Amino acid sequence: MAVDTISQVTSTDVKALCAETLALKAVVTDLALENRILKTRPGLCPRPAQGQRER
C-alpha cells in the first residue's frame, strides 16, 4: 500500500543527518580496520571450524 506524504525537512534536519552519517561512517571504518588487524595477527582470531568459510 503506497502512502503519499509531504515531508517538511529543514536545513537543520539535513545538517544533523549529514553529521550523523559522517559519524556512522567513521565507526564503520574503525571497526573494519580493527577487524582487519585482528585477522592478520596470529592467535588473536580463532580459526573457523571445519566446513565453515572464513568471512
N, C-alpha and C positions, 0 to 999 in steps of 0.2 A: 504494500500500500504506500503510495507516494504522498508525501505531505509537503506542500509549498509553504515555506516560512520566510519571513523577511528578517534578516539579521542586521542589527544596528551595532556595528563594531566601531569603536572609537580608535583613534591613533594610539591612545594609551594602552588599549587592549592588545593591539598589534605589537607594540613595543614590548609589552610584558610577555607575549607569546614568543617573540623572537629571542628575548633574553632566556626564557625557559628552554627553548630549543638549543641554544648555544650551550647552556649548562648541561643538558642531557647528552649532547654530542661529546662534551668533554668527559663525562662519566663513562660513556661507551668507549671512548679512546683509551682512557686509563685502564678500564677492565680488559680490553683487548690486549693492550701492552703487557699487563700483569699476567694474563693467561699465556701469552707467547713466551714470556720469561720463564714461567713455571714449567712449560712444556719442554724448554730447552735445557733445564737443569736436571741432571741425572739424579734420580732418587726422590725428587720432590713431588712428582706427578705419578700416581700409580698407573701401571700398565693396564690396558683394557683386558678383560677376561677373554679366554679363547673363544673365537667365534664372533666376537664383537669388534667392530671397526672403531678406530680412534677418530675423533672429530677434529 
